[in-house]
Amino acid sequence: MTFKKINAWFHLWLGLASGIVVVILGLTGCALVFEQELKALSTPWLHVENINGKAQVQRPSVLFRSVEKALPGREIESVWY
């Protein structure tokens, strides 16, 4: 009877410990899969809507000059299309 109780105790606590690890891995995996969607929700200022209806893409040099003019003294690292 004592072996049965010890076995049940180990089974309970080892199962809970491994279950916590599985839950953490599942949550972090889900966060990695939906990384772009989570970024879009948390940083809405990165996305701009086309106001006038004309979908005209600007060249990076034009964007670079306008951002330099708007934010003097800041370093521009990248432009995303």
N, C-alpha and C positions, 0 to 999 in steps of 0.2 A: 504494500500500500504506500509506503514511503517513496519508493521509486516512482510510482505513478504520480504522486503529488509533485515531486521534484521535476519530473518530465513535463507535467502540465505547466508548472511555473516558468521553466525555461522556454517552453513553446510560446507562452503568452508574451513574455518580455522580448524574446528575440523576434517574434512576429511583429510586435509593435515597433521595435527599432528599425527593422528592415522596411516596414510599411511607411515610416516617416521618410526614409531615404527615397523610396519609390515616388512618394508624393512630391518631394522637392525636385527630383529629376523630371517628373512630369510637368510641373509648373515652369521650370526653367526652359524645358524643351518647347513648351507652348509659347513662351515669351520670345524665344529665338525664331520660331516659325512665323509668328505674327509681328516681327520686329518693325517692318515698314509701316504697317497699319497703326501700331502703337506710337511710332514717331509722328505719323500724320496727325494723330489725336493730341499728342502732347506739344507739338510745335506747329500751330496753324499759321504762323507768320512766314513759314517757308514756302507756302503755296499761294499763288496769286491767280485770281480769275481774270479772264479776258473781258474787259469792260465794254469796249466798243464793238465787239462782234467780229472784228477782223483778226484772224489768227496769223499774225506775222511774227516770226521768230527773229529776234535781234542777234547780230553777230556778237561774239564775246568781247571784241574790242570796244564796241559801242556800250555794252553793259559795264565794262571795266571803267570807262571814262565817266559814265553817269554815277556809278557807285563811288568812285574817287571824289567826284564833285560833292556828292551828298554826305559822305563820311570822310572828311579830310583827316589824314594822320593814321588811318586804320589800314591794316594789311589785308588785302583780298587774297583768299587762299584758293577758292574754286568757284565755278559756276555750274549749276545743275540745270539740265534741260528736261 
